[in-house]
Amino acid sequence: MDARSPATASAQDLFETHGAAIYRFAVVLLKHRQDAEDCVQETFLKLLRHLEAGGDTSNIRGWLFTVAANAARDRQRGRLRWLPWLPEHDAQIDPPRLPDEDGRLTHARAALRRLSARDRLLLALRAQGLSYRDIASAARLNPASVGRLLARAVDRWTVESERAQRGSHVNGDKNAVLERHSNSGNR
């Protein structure tokens, strides 16, 4: 007999389904594995409380990314408040190793590191397949502005990507990395 409450079971199932995506999203925003892990933990603890209170589950993926974006934002704000920036505080994370035979992922990651926090947030949310409405909610933006801001973020990412690729001869579409989960018709 399973002694877990329905809310706990549901939260665990949702963690198994969405936990890795939330973690990858948090790593992109926070750049530190420990902070990303804390962000994921905070997100799923809030999910458990939300489910126990009988909260709305109609768009749980969007809800999770919104909570994770807010948790990451709070963590970044706290870090800025208490720690002065020093080069040794800007530790690089080791992203999961994926096959990168032609160097496109390396160039894409280098370009993303040079973008502003808002641009990284918008691109990461869109790469997760969220709608413009969900992106607006997670990024605390006016929904009518998301398309324009996202287009500008893609343009800046493209410029940075081209800078990262100078000197190398990479074939293929450099935007393919972004469009892995993209669905422009889902706004």
Secondary structure, 3 states (H helix, E strand, C coil): CCCCCHHHHHHHHHHHHHHHHHHHHHHHHHCCHHHHHHHHHHHHHHHHHHHHCCCCCCCHHHHHHHHHHHHHHHHHHHHHHHCCCCHHHCCCCCCCCCCCCCCHHHHHHHHHHCCCHHHHHHHHHHHCCCCHHHHHHHHCCCHHHHHHHHHHHHHHHHHHHHHHHCCCCCCCCHHHHHHHCCCCCCC
